[in-house]
Structure formats: C-alpha cells, structure tokens
Amino acid sequence: MTTTAPVTSLADLDPDGTYSYADYLSWQFEELVELWRGKIMRRMGAPADRHQAAVGNLFLTFGNHLRRQRCQVRVAPYDVRLPRPGQPADQKAIYTVVQPDICVICDPAKIDERGCLGAPDLVIEVTSPRTQARDWKGKLDLYEEAGVPEYWIVSPKEQTIAVFVHEAATGRYQLVGEYSEPGAVPCATLPGLGLDWADIFKEAEG
C-alpha cells in the first residue's frame, strides 16, 4: 500500500497545480493561503495599521448592529468555500476557498465549524497597495461568479468605498455607489445599518 507523505510546507506544492478543498484540508503548514479556481494564492504579508483599523471599525459596526439578529458577521482569517455554480458542495468538487476581510452571512445553514459554505450575503475586502489589483479584479470576478449579492471594496489609503450589487438578470455586478467623504453609506443587505463613511476612517481623521 502506497501512502502519500503529508504536506508540511507550502514549498512542497506545485505552484502550477490545481487543488481542491479536500487537498486544502490535508495541508499541515501554518501559512495562510486561498484557492482561486484550484490555484494557490499566497497571502501578501502582514497588512498595514490603517488596513487593520478599517477592518476593526467595520467589524465593530456590523457586529453591534447584528447582535442577537439572524445575520452574522465574520472577520478574516475565516474560510469561505465557494462551490462552482451548479456543482455539488463536496470537498473534492470545491476549488475556491477565500478569506474575505469581512463577510455577513444571513443563512445560518451556511455556517459550520469550518467556516461558510456558499456565498455570503455581503463581502468586504479592505485593500492595501499589494492587494488592490486582486480585490478589484480577481476577487470581484470570483464573488460575481459565486453570486455574492453585495461586494464592497474599501481603500484606506484613498479613504474610499466602492459598493457593487449583483444583478440576477445579468449575473454581473453593478457599481451602485462610491463614497469618499463623511455621509451615509447605504447597505443593500442591511438597510437599517446606518453606517457613515466616518465610522470606517475615523482613526485617519483623528
């Protein structure tokens, strides 16, 4: 009987290989990675302080609003498994596993001990200079394909928020708002949220 040695280092993997969620679960190294359609995407290093401040402000705002409500908010690192459209949610059939900075999940059935299985209702990515291209192109394409209803891109350096909403008729995202100064930031997923631009960037303003 032939056994396969456990993968204990990212260097043991073929960077051009294609991997499933079942493979992902078997890896025994500590480095955080994502899977994009089966391809390994490495983390881009520790985020800057302003990135973490924005993530923290968002998490606190959403968490306080959602206390004792059906929808739940989660913060990275947190695995979100996105099955291919029309494909079974089997470990060997899932090839995309992402770790959004913030996600809101309103269907409790999607939450299990390993994270979220299926599209969250809202995903927020907070950019850094090294991840900006990924968030605006690669991640947007993945979330659009998976049918994530609402996607925000928050840029701490520019202090901007871009809000996309998924149109069921076209299967595509529509940019419905861009915010760059104090004022309300509407949330289609949570109409009663009452979020203000300054709630996210208040450290930078102070």
N, CA, C and O of each residue as an XYZ file, in Angstrom:
824
protein
N       0.853     -1.200      0.000
C       0.000      0.000      0.000
C       0.884      1.243      0.000
O       1.799      1.353      0.816
N       0.618      2.172     -0.903
C       1.400      3.389     -1.009
C       0.704      4.514     -0.265
O      -0.494      4.737     -0.438
N       1.456      5.217      0.559
C       0.891      6.352      1.277
C       1.579      7.626      0.815
O       2.750      7.612      0.437
N       0.853      8.701      0.850
C       1.390      9.991      0.439
C       1.867     10.746      1.668
O       1.142     10.866      2.655
N       3.093     11.253      1.599
C       3.642     11.999      2.732
C       2.828     13.272      2.940
O       2.413     13.904      1.968
N       2.595     13.657      4.200
C       1.827     14.879      4.452
C       2.565     16.110      3.946
O       3.795     16.166      3.967
N       1.804     17.085      3.495
C       2.381     18.339      3.010
C       2.555     19.261      4.212
O       1.574     19.740      4.781
N       3.792     19.505      4.590
C       4.074     20.317      5.778
C       4.692     21.671      5.437
O       4.986     22.463      6.332
N       4.888     21.937      4.156
C       5.454     23.205      3.733
C       4.806     23.638      2.427
O       4.549     22.811      1.552
N       4.545     24.914      2.298
C       3.984     25.432      1.054
C       4.906     25.143     -0.121
O       4.450     24.982     -1.254
N       6.205     25.079      0.154
C       7.175     24.805     -0.901
C       7.024     23.405     -1.485
O       7.538     23.132     -2.570
N       6.326     22.512     -0.779
C       6.123     21.146     -1.277
C       5.044     21.060     -2.359
O       4.896     20.029     -3.014
N       4.299     22.143     -2.539
C       3.202     22.136     -3.508
C       3.650     22.695     -4.847
O       4.529     23.554     -4.915
N       3.038     22.198     -5.901
C       3.311     22.681     -7.249
C       2.557     24.002     -7.456
O       1.326     23.995     -7.456
N       3.246     25.122     -7.632
C       2.541     26.398     -7.788
C       1.643     26.445     -9.021
O       0.741     27.278     -9.101
N       1.889     25.549     -9.984
C       1.055     25.493    -11.184
C       0.001     24.393    -11.107
O      -0.756     24.179    -12.054
N      -0.042     23.696     -9.970
C      -1.005     22.609     -9.808
C      -2.411     23.123     -9.556
O      -2.620     24.311     -9.309
N      -3.367     22.216     -9.621
C      -4.767     22.528     -9.337
C      -5.197     21.699     -8.135
O      -5.031     20.479     -8.123
N      -5.747     22.361     -7.127
C      -6.057     21.713     -5.864
C      -7.511     21.946     -5.474
O      -8.110     22.963     -5.821
N      -8.059     20.988     -4.750
C      -9.436     21.078     -4.270
C      -9.447     21.423     -2.784
O      -8.405     21.497     -2.133
N     -10.648     21.631     -2.272
C     -10.781     21.891     -0.835
C     -10.333     20.685     -0.029
O      -9.811     20.841      1.075
N     -10.528     19.480     -0.565
C     -10.058     18.283      0.129
C      -8.537     18.329      0.293
O      -8.017     17.969      1.349
N      -7.827     18.766     -0.739
C      -6.371     18.938     -0.627
C      -6.043     19.989      0.425
O      -5.177     19.785      1.275
N      -6.735     21.096      0.358
C      -6.531     22.226      1.275
C      -6.616     21.770      2.733
O      -5.805     22.175      3.566
N      -7.604     20.922      3.034
C      -7.784     20.437      4.396
C      -6.638     19.551      4.863
O      -6.381     19.437      6.061
N      -5.958     18.931      3.922
C      -4.893     17.984      4.290
C      -3.552     18.661      4.558
O      -2.655     18.041      5.129
N      -3.404     19.907      4.161
C      -2.118     20.576      4.309
C      -1.828     20.876      5.777
O      -2.721     21.252      6.537
N      -0.571     20.704      6.158
C      -0.177     20.822      7.558
C       0.856     21.927      7.769
O       1.763     21.787      8.590
N       0.717     23.013      7.033
C       1.600     24.159      7.275
C       0.760     25.319      7.805
O      -0.460     25.342      7.643
N       1.424     26.270      8.433
C       0.717     27.355      9.121
C       0.445     28.558      8.218
O      -0.408     29.383      8.544
N       1.137     28.674      7.111
C       0.952     29.830      6.245
C      -0.466     29.852      5.683
O      -0.992     28.822      5.262
N      -1.079     31.030      5.681
C      -2.437     31.179      5.177
C      -2.419     31.345      3.661
O      -1.676     32.164      3.120
N      -3.243     30.560      2.992
C      -3.381     30.653      1.541
C      -4.863     30.610      1.193
O      -5.699     30.220      2.008
N      -5.167     31.015     -0.020
C      -6.505     30.865     -0.573
C      -6.412     29.991     -1.815
O      -5.333     29.796     -2.373
N      -7.550     29.473     -2.236
C      -7.645     28.755     -3.507
C      -8.565     29.538     -4.427
O      -9.705     29.838     -4.070
N      -8.071     29.868     -5.604
C      -8.886     30.539     -6.620
C      -9.016     29.602     -7.809
O      -8.080     29.433     -8.591
N     -10.186     28.999     -7.933
C     -10.419     28.032     -9.010
C      -9.315     26.980     -9.034
O      -8.853     26.576    -10.101
N      -8.904     26.547     -7.864
C      -7.924     25.474     -7.736
C      -6.480     25.929     -7.671
O      -5.594     25.114     -7.415
N      -6.220     27.213     -7.897
C      -4.850     27.721     -7.886
C      -4.530     28.355     -6.527
O      -5.365     29.034     -5.928
N      -3.313     28.120     -6.064
C      -2.893     28.633     -4.760
C      -2.592     30.120     -4.856
O      -1.843     30.566     -5.726
N      -3.186     30.870     -3.954
C      -2.911     32.300     -3.841
C      -2.344     32.556     -2.453
O      -3.023     32.353     -1.446
N      -1.105     32.999     -2.409
C      -0.457     33.253     -1.130
C      -0.909     34.582     -0.550
O      -1.269     35.506     -1.279
N      -0.884     34.661      0.765
C      -1.137     35.931      1.428
C      -0.015     36.898      1.076
O       1.112     36.480      0.811
N      -0.328     38.195      1.072
C       0.617     39.209      0.622
C       1.406     39.840      1.768
O       1.923     40.948      1.619
N       1.506     39.157      2.907
C       2.240     39.699      4.046
C       1.306     40.418      4.999
O       0.124     40.603      4.710
N       1.852     40.822      6.142
C       1.043     41.464      7.172
C       0.500     42.801      6.670
O       1.247     43.583      6.083
N      -0.784     43.077      6.890
C      -1.370     44.337      6.428
C      -0.909     45.514      7.277
O      -0.475     45.342      8.416
N      -1.009     46.710      6.708
C      -0.623     47.934      7.407
C      -1.639     48.260      8.496
O      -2.746     47.723      8.517
N      -1.233     49.158      9.405
C      -2.086     49.510     10.529
C      -3.412     50.107     10.068
O      -4.456     49.791     10.638
N      -3.390     50.969      9.040
C      -4.642     51.594      8.615
C      -5.609     50.571      8.021
O      -6.826     50.735      8.103
N      -5.057     49.520      7.426
C      -5.893     48.412      6.952
C      -6.583     47.753      8.138
O      -7.794     47.534      8.115
N      -5.813     47.439      9.169
C      -6.374     46.773     10.340
C      -7.373     47.669     11.060
O      -8.384     47.189     11.573
N      -7.090     48.986     11.099
C      -8.026     49.905     11.739
C      -9.368     49.908     11.017
O     -10.416     49.884     11.661
N      -9.345     49.936      9.689
C     -10.586     49.924      8.913
C     -11.345     48.615      9.113
O     -12.565     48.623      9.277
N     -10.625     47.487      9.101
C     -11.269     46.189      9.330
C     -11.907     46.157     10.715
O     -13.040     45.701     10.874
N     -11.172     46.645     11.717
C     -11.708     46.655     13.079
C     -12.946     47.526     13.204
O     -13.920     47.131     13.846
N     -12.920     48.705     12.598
C     -14.086     49.589     12.650
C     -15.300     48.964     11.975
O     -16.418     49.048     12.483
N     -15.071     48.342     10.833
C     -16.175     47.676     10.138
C     -16.747     46.536     10.961
O     -17.964     46.398     11.083
N     -15.869     45.722     11.522
C     -16.329     44.567     12.297
C     -17.139     45.011     13.515
O     -18.177     44.424     13.819
N     -16.665     46.048     14.211
C     -17.391     46.542     15.379
C     -18.756     47.107     14.983
O     -19.757     46.855     15.653
N     -18.787     47.869     13.898
C     -20.046     48.483     13.458
C     -21.063     47.424     13.065
O     -22.216     47.472     13.494
N     -20.635     46.468     12.249
C     -21.548     45.410     11.829
C     -21.923     44.506     13.003
O     -23.079     44.104     13.141
N     -20.939     44.190     13.845
C     -21.203     43.318     14.981
C     -22.210     43.914     15.947
O     -23.110     43.216     16.416
N     -22.067     45.201     16.249
C     -23.013     45.854     17.156
C     -24.413     45.885     16.554
O     -25.402     45.682     17.258
N     -24.492     46.139     15.250
C     -25.804     46.195     14.598
C     -26.475     44.827     14.571
O     -27.694     44.730     14.708
N     -25.688     43.773     14.395
C     -26.253     42.438     14.190
C     -26.404     41.627     15.473
O     -26.799     40.462     15.426
N     -26.098     42.223     16.600
C     -26.214     41.487     17.857
C     -27.635     40.974     18.039
O     -28.607     41.724     17.946
N     -27.727     39.672     18.300
C     -28.999     38.967     18.514
C     -29.893     38.979     17.271
O     -31.111     38.838     17.381
N     -29.301     39.146     16.111
C     -30.065     39.053     14.865
C     -29.675     37.791     14.095
O     -28.701     37.117     14.430
N     -30.450     37.491     13.063
C     -30.214     36.275     12.277
C     -28.897     36.345     11.503
O     -28.154     35.364     11.460
N     -28.605     37.484     10.897
C     -27.364     37.621     10.137
C     -26.162     37.642     11.088
O     -26.251     38.147     12.207
N     -25.057     37.095     10.628
C     -23.834     37.030     11.417
C     -22.686     37.662     10.635
O     -22.633     37.563      9.410
N     -21.766     38.315     11.355
C     -20.594     38.902     10.716
C     -19.360     38.107     11.128
O     -19.240     37.681     12.277
N     -18.444     37.910     10.181
C     -17.202     37.190     10.435
C     -16.033     37.996      9.884
O     -16.190     38.765      8.935
N     -14.866     37.817     10.482
C     -13.662     38.564     10.109
C     -12.547     37.568      9.798
O     -12.486     36.495     10.399
N     -11.660     37.924      8.856
C     -10.547     37.053      8.476
C      -9.582     36.872      9.658
O      -9.453     37.752     10.508
N      -8.907     35.707      9.693
C      -8.996     34.596      8.748
C     -10.228     33.731      9.002
O     -10.456     33.264     10.118
N     -11.006     33.528      7.962
C     -12.252     32.776      8.037
C     -12.525     32.210      6.650
O     -12.697     32.961      5.689
N     -12.565     30.890      6.548
C     -12.706     30.238      5.250
C     -14.127     30.349      4.706
O     -15.097     30.001      5.378
N     -14.224     30.836      3.488
C     -15.486     30.848      2.745
C     -15.296     29.954      1.529
O     -14.483     30.248      0.652
N     -16.049     28.867      1.480
C     -15.950     27.905      0.377
C     -17.020     28.224     -0.657
O     -18.205     28.316     -0.338
N     -16.588     28.389     -1.884
C     -17.499     28.778     -2.956
C     -17.562     27.657     -3.999
O     -16.704     27.584     -4.878
N     -18.565     26.790     -3.909
C     -18.714     25.741     -4.929
C     -18.950     26.356     -6.303
O     -19.484     27.459     -6.422
N     -18.549     25.633     -7.325
C     -18.839     26.089     -8.676
C     -20.338     26.105     -8.904
O     -21.037     25.214     -8.421
N     -20.853     27.089     -9.624
C     -22.296     27.142     -9.892
C     -22.793     25.836    -10.495
O     -22.251     25.355    -11.490
N     -23.824     25.270     -9.887
C     -24.409     24.037    -10.393
C     -23.679     22.776     -9.996
O     -24.087     21.678    -10.377
N     -22.586     22.915     -9.223
C     -21.813     21.747     -8.823
C     -22.099     21.405     -7.358
O     -22.483     22.282     -6.584
N     -21.914     20.124     -6.968
C     -22.172     19.731     -5.577
C     -21.167     20.381     -4.621
O     -20.036     20.693     -4.992
N     -21.615     20.571     -3.393
C     -20.756     21.185     -2.381
C     -19.929     20.124     -1.674
O     -19.882     20.069     -0.445
N     -19.284     19.291     -2.461
C     -18.427     18.221     -1.943
C     -16.995     18.723     -1.835
O     -16.558     19.530     -2.655
N     -16.265     18.256     -0.835
C     -14.892     18.722     -0.622
C     -14.036     18.585     -1.871
O     -13.214     19.455     -2.158
N     -14.224     17.498     -2.618
C     -13.403     17.257     -3.802
C     -13.894     18.054     -5.019
O     -13.219     18.106     -6.047
N     -15.079     18.675     -4.889
C     -15.632     19.432     -6.011
C     -15.545     20.942     -5.789
O     -15.966     21.720     -6.645
N     -14.999     21.359     -4.641
C     -14.842     22.780     -4.349
C     -13.407     23.181     -4.640
O     -12.470     22.576     -4.119
N     -13.231     24.204     -5.474
C     -11.891     24.632     -5.867
C     -11.603     26.095     -5.514
O     -10.543     26.625     -5.847
N     -12.551     26.735     -4.844
C     -12.326     28.120     -4.431
C     -12.595     28.249     -2.932
O     -13.697     27.973     -2.457
N     -11.572     28.673     -2.203
C     -11.664     28.925     -0.762
C     -11.004     30.275     -0.512
O      -9.799     30.427     -0.712
N     -11.788     31.250     -0.075
C     -11.272     32.604      0.126
C     -11.436     33.010      1.588
O     -12.192     32.399      2.343
N     -10.714     34.047      1.958
C     -10.778     34.576      3.322
C     -11.035     36.082      3.264
O     -10.103     36.877      3.391
N     -12.292     36.474      3.071
C     -12.599     37.900      2.985
C     -12.260     38.613      4.292
O     -12.309     38.012      5.365
N     -11.920     39.889      4.197
C     -11.664     40.647      5.417
C     -12.895     40.662      6.315
O     -12.789     40.454      7.524
N     -14.056     40.906      5.729
C     -15.327     40.906      6.458
C     -16.373     40.224      5.590
O     -16.403     40.427      4.376
N     -17.228     39.418      6.205
C     -18.378     38.887      5.463
C     -19.574     38.806      6.390
O     -19.442     38.586      7.594
N     -20.750     38.991      5.799
C     -22.019     38.893      6.522
C     -22.801     37.741      5.916
O     -22.985     37.665      4.701
N     -23.261     36.842      6.787
C     -23.961     35.626      6.358
C     -25.329     35.618      7.022
O     -25.418     35.627      8.249
N     -26.390     35.603      6.234
C     -27.741     35.666      6.776
C     -28.460     34.326      6.760
O     -29.593     34.238      7.234
N     -27.839     33.289      6.233
C     -28.415     31.943      6.232
C     -27.600     31.085      7.198
O     -26.498     30.659      6.853
N     -28.121     30.821      8.407
C     -27.357     30.053      9.388
C     -26.937     28.670      8.896
O     -25.953     28.110      9.380
N     -27.683     28.119      7.933
C     -27.355     26.788      7.423
C     -26.017     26.769      6.685
O     -25.425     25.704      6.509
N     -25.533     27.944      6.249
C     -24.251     28.007      5.544
C     -23.047     27.990      6.493
O     -21.916     27.786      6.054
N     -23.287     28.203      7.787
C     -22.200     28.305      8.760
C     -21.969     26.959      9.427
O     -22.903     26.355      9.954
N     -20.724     26.487      9.405
C     -20.356     25.281     10.132
C     -19.018     25.511     10.814
O     -18.483     26.619     10.783
N     -18.483     24.478     11.423
C     -17.251     24.642     12.211
C     -16.053     25.011     11.350
O     -15.046     25.475     11.885
N     -16.122     24.823     10.050
C     -15.001     25.154      9.159
C     -15.149     26.507      8.481
O     -14.254     26.932      7.751
N     -16.260     27.186      8.712
C     -16.446     28.494      8.090
C     -17.797     28.606      7.428
O     -18.816     28.212      7.995
N     -17.801     29.144      6.224
C     -19.038     29.358      5.471
C     -19.005     28.527      4.198
O     -18.023     28.551      3.457
N     -20.067     27.804      3.952
C     -20.202     27.003      2.735
C     -21.263     27.645      1.854
O     -22.460     27.540      2.122
N     -20.806     28.310      0.799
C     -21.704     29.027     -0.084
C     -21.463     30.519     -0.001
O     -20.666     30.988      0.811
N     -22.149     31.253     -0.836
C     -21.914     32.692     -0.949
C     -22.466     33.435      0.258
O     -23.642     33.275      0.584
N     -21.645     34.252      0.936
C     -22.180     35.166      1.943
C     -23.100     36.189      1.290
O     -23.111     36.335      0.068
N     -23.862     36.888      2.100
C     -24.749     37.918      1.571
C     -23.993     39.210      1.268
O     -24.368     39.957      0.364
N     -22.946     39.465      2.012
C     -22.119     40.654      1.805
C     -20.669     40.285      2.061
O     -20.357     39.619      3.048
N     -19.781     40.718      1.171
C     -18.337     40.539      1.352
C     -17.686     41.912      1.260
O     -18.015     42.717      0.388
N     -16.747     42.164      2.183
C     -15.985     43.412      2.171
C     -14.501     43.071      2.141
O     -14.005     42.341      2.999
N     -13.802     43.602      1.153
C     -12.348     43.488      1.099
C     -11.756     44.878      1.344
O     -12.158     45.857      0.715
N     -10.802     44.944      2.263
C     -10.091     46.185      2.557
C      -8.743     46.104      1.861
O      -7.938     45.222      2.163
N      -8.495     47.007      0.942
C      -7.324     46.894      0.089
C      -6.058     47.404      0.772
O      -6.100     48.167      1.737
N      -4.955     46.959      0.240
C      -3.636     47.515      0.535
C      -2.950     47.674     -0.813
O      -3.435     47.132     -1.806
N      -1.838     48.399     -0.883
C      -1.177     48.557     -2.192
C      -0.871     47.235     -2.876
O      -0.894     47.153     -4.104
N      -0.583     46.197     -2.091
C      -0.217     44.918     -2.693
C      -1.419     44.068     -3.083
O      -1.286     43.156     -3.899
N      -2.591     44.349     -2.515
C      -3.764     43.526     -2.827
C      -4.788     44.242     -3.694
O      -5.812     43.656     -4.045
N      -4.532     45.487     -4.043
C      -5.541     46.277     -4.742
C      -5.985     45.632     -6.055
O      -7.180     45.556     -6.338
N      -5.030     45.172     -6.849
C      -5.375     44.551     -8.133
C      -6.189     43.278     -7.919
O      -7.124     43.005     -8.671
N      -5.839     42.505     -6.902
C      -6.593     41.290     -6.614
C      -8.031     41.603     -6.238
O      -8.959     40.954     -6.720
N      -8.218     42.597     -5.378
C      -9.553     42.907     -4.893
C     -10.447     43.478     -5.986
O     -11.648     43.208     -6.016
N      -9.856     44.277     -6.894
C     -10.637     44.929     -7.942
C     -10.894     44.032     -9.148
O     -11.820     44.284     -9.918
N     -10.089     42.994     -9.320
C     -10.270     42.128    -10.479
C     -10.518     40.678    -10.069
O     -11.613     40.152    -10.265
N      -9.488     40.030     -9.495
C      -9.606     38.609     -9.185
C     -10.729     38.297     -8.212
O     -11.552     37.419     -8.470
N     -10.767     39.016     -7.090
C     -11.805     38.752     -6.097
C     -13.186     39.160     -6.632
O     -14.170     38.450     -6.421
N     -13.254     40.281     -7.311
C     -14.535     40.711     -7.869
C     -15.093     39.647     -8.807
O     -16.284     39.341     -8.760
N     -14.244     39.085     -9.655
C     -14.692     38.049    -10.586
C     -15.185     36.803     -9.843
O     -16.202     36.215    -10.208
N     -14.448     36.409     -8.792
C     -14.842     35.222     -8.026
C     -16.183     35.426     -7.337
O     -17.047     34.550     -7.377
N     -16.355     36.583     -6.705
C     -17.596     36.833     -5.981
C     -18.768     37.009     -6.944
O     -19.887     36.591     -6.647
N     -18.515     37.619     -8.081
C     -19.559     37.763     -9.095
C     -20.003     36.385     -9.586
O     -21.198     36.109     -9.682
N     -19.037     35.529     -9.895
C     -19.338     34.182    -10.386
C     -20.110     33.365     -9.356
O     -21.000     32.591     -9.707
N     -19.759     33.545     -8.067
C     -20.411     32.782     -7.000
C     -21.773     33.352     -6.631
O     -22.515     32.728     -5.872
N     -22.119     34.538     -7.157
C     -23.412     35.132     -6.861
C     -23.494     35.822     -5.509
O     -24.578     35.910     -4.931
N     -22.362     36.319     -4.987
C     -22.392     37.094     -3.745
C     -23.212     38.354     -4.007
O     -22.845     39.137     -4.883
N     -24.314     38.580     -3.280
C     -25.224     39.670     -3.625
C     -24.624     41.077     -3.535
O     -24.995     41.962     -4.305
N     -23.697     41.279     -2.593
C     -23.161     42.630     -2.399
C     -21.674     42.539     -2.075
O     -21.253     41.716     -1.263
N     -20.886     43.397     -2.721
C     -19.428     43.384     -2.555
C     -18.939     44.815     -2.386
O     -19.227     45.687     -3.206
N     -18.189     45.042     -1.297
C     -17.591     46.348     -1.043
C     -16.077     46.259     -1.171
O     -15.464     45.284     -0.737
N     -15.485     47.277     -1.767
C     -14.029     47.428     -1.785
C     -13.703     48.716     -1.029
O     -14.062     49.813     -1.458
N     -13.022     48.561      0.097
C     -12.687     49.687      0.962
C     -11.192     49.970      0.825
O     -10.368     49.077      1.020
N     -10.848     51.198      0.493
C      -9.454     51.590      0.272
C      -9.021     52.576      1.355
O      -9.334     53.762      1.253
N      -8.305     52.118      2.400
C      -7.906     53.023      3.484
C      -6.996     54.153      3.031
O      -7.104     55.267      3.543
N      -6.105     53.894      2.084
C      -5.181     54.932      1.639
C      -5.940     56.092      0.997
O      -5.679     57.254      1.309
N      -6.871     55.782      0.107
C      -7.655     56.815     -0.575
C      -8.895     57.214      0.225
O      -9.551     58.208     -0.086
N      -9.209     56.429      1.257
C     -10.414     56.627      2.072
C     -11.669     56.623      1.200
O     -12.490     57.538      1.253
N     -11.789     55.570      0.402
C     -12.942     55.414     -0.481
C     -13.606     54.060     -0.260
O     -12.982     53.105      0.204
N     -14.888     54.009     -0.605
C     -15.670     52.780     -0.527
C     -16.419     52.632     -1.843
O     -17.170     53.524     -2.236
N     -16.220     51.515     -2.521
C     -16.952     51.203     -3.746
C     -17.924     50.065     -3.439
O     -17.525     49.038     -2.892
N     -19.187     50.245     -3.788
C     -20.226     49.273     -3.476
C     -20.793     48.694     -4.769
O     -21.264     49.418     -5.646
N     -20.733     47.367     -4.858
C     -21.261     46.647     -6.016
C     -22.441     45.787     -5.570
O     -22.412     45.202     -4.487
N     -23.468     45.714     -6.394
C     -24.625     44.852     -6.147
C     -24.796     43.911     -7.332
O     -24.710     44.326     -8.487
N     -25.039     42.648     -7.034
C     -25.169     41.613     -8.058
C     -26.561     41.658     -8.675
O     -27.565     41.604     -7.965
N     -26.613     41.756     -9.985
C     -27.890     41.769    -10.702
C     -28.222     40.360    -11.164
O     -27.486     39.761    -11.948
N     -29.337     39.837    -10.672
C     -29.714     38.464    -11.006
C     -29.964     38.290    -12.501
O     -29.665     37.236    -13.062
N     -30.502     39.306    -13.139
C     -30.862     39.193    -14.560
C     -29.635     39.002    -15.445
O     -29.683     38.268    -16.432
N     -28.537     39.665    -15.090
C     -27.329     39.601    -15.913
C     -26.245     38.720    -15.317
O     -25.324     38.309    -16.023
N     -26.343     38.421    -14.007
C     -25.285     37.681    -13.336
C     -24.024     38.503    -13.153
O     -22.956     37.948    -12.895
N     -24.133     39.819    -13.282
C     -22.967     40.696    -13.187
C     -23.132     41.706    -12.060
O     -24.238     41.976    -11.591
N     -21.996     42.254    -11.641
C     -22.040     43.319    -10.642
C     -22.297     44.669    -11.297
O     -21.832     44.946    -12.403
N     -23.045     45.493    -10.588
C     -23.234     46.890    -10.977
C     -22.677     47.765     -9.861
O     -23.013     47.570     -8.693
N     -21.838     48.720    -10.208
C     -21.340     49.680     -9.236
C     -22.476     50.645     -8.902
O     -22.915     51.422     -9.751
N     -22.946     50.585     -7.652
C     -24.109     51.391     -7.284
C     -23.740     52.604     -6.434
O     -24.586     53.459     -6.173
N     -22.479     52.683     -6.001
C     -22.106     53.839     -5.201
C     -20.622     53.891     -4.927
O     -19.975     52.856     -4.763
N     -20.076     55.107     -4.876
C     -18.695     55.349     -4.469
C     -18.716     56.471     -3.437
O     -19.334     57.513     -3.657
N     -18.041     56.257     -2.315
C     -18.126     57.171     -1.192
C     -16.725     57.585     -0.748
O     -15.864     56.733     -0.526
N     -16.501     58.885     -0.619
C     -15.155     59.383     -0.306
C     -15.168     60.545      0.682
O     -14.164     61.241      0.826
N     -16.292     60.763      1.365
C     -16.378     61.850      2.337
C     -17.464     61.520      3.350
O     -18.307     60.662      3.089
N     -17.459     62.188      4.505
C     -18.461     61.893      5.527
C     -19.881     61.929      4.977
O     -20.246     62.816      4.205
N     -20.663     60.953      5.389
C     -22.036     60.816      4.922
C     -22.447     59.360      4.961
O     -21.615     58.484      5.193
N     -23.712     59.097      4.739
C     -24.255     57.748      4.819
C     -23.708     56.851      3.714
O     -23.527     57.282      2.575
N     -23.449     55.593      4.073
C     -23.058     54.564      3.112
C     -24.150     53.492      3.144
O     -24.156     52.660      4.052
N     -25.062     53.491      2.190
C     -26.174     52.536      2.210
C     -25.674     51.098      2.026
O     -24.690     50.842      1.333
N     -26.384     50.180      2.668
C     -26.066     48.757      2.558
C     -27.320     48.016      2.132
O     -28.294     47.958      2.883
N     -27.304     47.446      0.926
C     -28.473     46.737      0.413
C     -28.816     45.520      1.269
O     -29.989     45.198      1.454
N     -27.791     44.847      1.789
C     -28.005     43.648      2.602
C     -28.649     43.981      3.936
O     -29.492     43.233      4.430
N     -28.249     45.108      4.519
C     -28.739     45.523      5.840
C     -29.228     46.969      5.751
O     -28.492     47.885      6.120
N     -30.436     47.191      5.277
C     -30.930     48.559      5.054
C     -30.938     49.422      6.315
O     -30.837     50.646      6.222
N     -31.057     48.807      7.482
C     -31.116     49.581      8.713
C     -29.777     49.799      9.386
O     -29.737     50.237     10.536
N     -28.683     49.508      8.710
C     -27.361     49.562      9.339
C     -26.991     50.964      9.814
O     -26.471     51.110     10.920
N     -27.240     51.980      9.027
C     -26.917     53.341      9.421
C     -25.426     53.615      9.485
O     -24.967     54.304     10.396
N     -24.666     53.096      8.545
C     -23.216     53.280      8.519
C     -22.854     54.619      7.896
O     -23.423     55.013      6.878
N     -21.910     55.310      8.507
C     -21.384     56.553      7.963
C     -19.939     56.324      7.530
O     -19.216     55.537      8.142
N     -19.528     57.013      6.478
C     -18.146     56.930      5.991
C     -17.153     57.133      7.133
O     -16.144     56.431      7.211
N     -17.437     58.093      8.021
C     -16.521     58.412      9.115
C     -16.406     57.261     10.118
O     -15.418     57.189     10.849
N     -17.395     56.359     10.170
C     -17.302     55.215     11.067
C     -16.145     54.295     10.693
O     -15.598     53.598     11.547
N     -15.776     54.294      9.418
C     -14.714     53.412      8.929
C     -13.350     54.063      9.031
O     -12.368     53.407      9.378
N     -13.284     55.353      8.729
C     -11.997     56.025      8.620
C     -11.727     57.001      9.748
O     -10.909     57.907      9.586
N     -12.389     56.845     10.890
C     -12.277     57.848     11.942
C     -10.871     57.947     12.530
O     -10.473     59.031     12.958
N     -10.090     56.832     12.566
C      -8.721     56.931     13.061
C      -7.880     57.843     12.175
O      -7.071     58.636     12.657
N      -8.095     57.708     10.857
C      -7.322     58.522      9.926
C      -7.711     59.997     10.037
O      -6.903     60.882      9.757
N      -8.964     60.254     10.451
C      -9.425     61.613     10.545
C      -8.984     62.283     11.845
O      -8.865     63.505     11.920
N      -8.739     61.443     12.888
C      -8.456     61.997     14.206
C      -7.027     62.463     14.373
O      -6.658     62.952     15.441
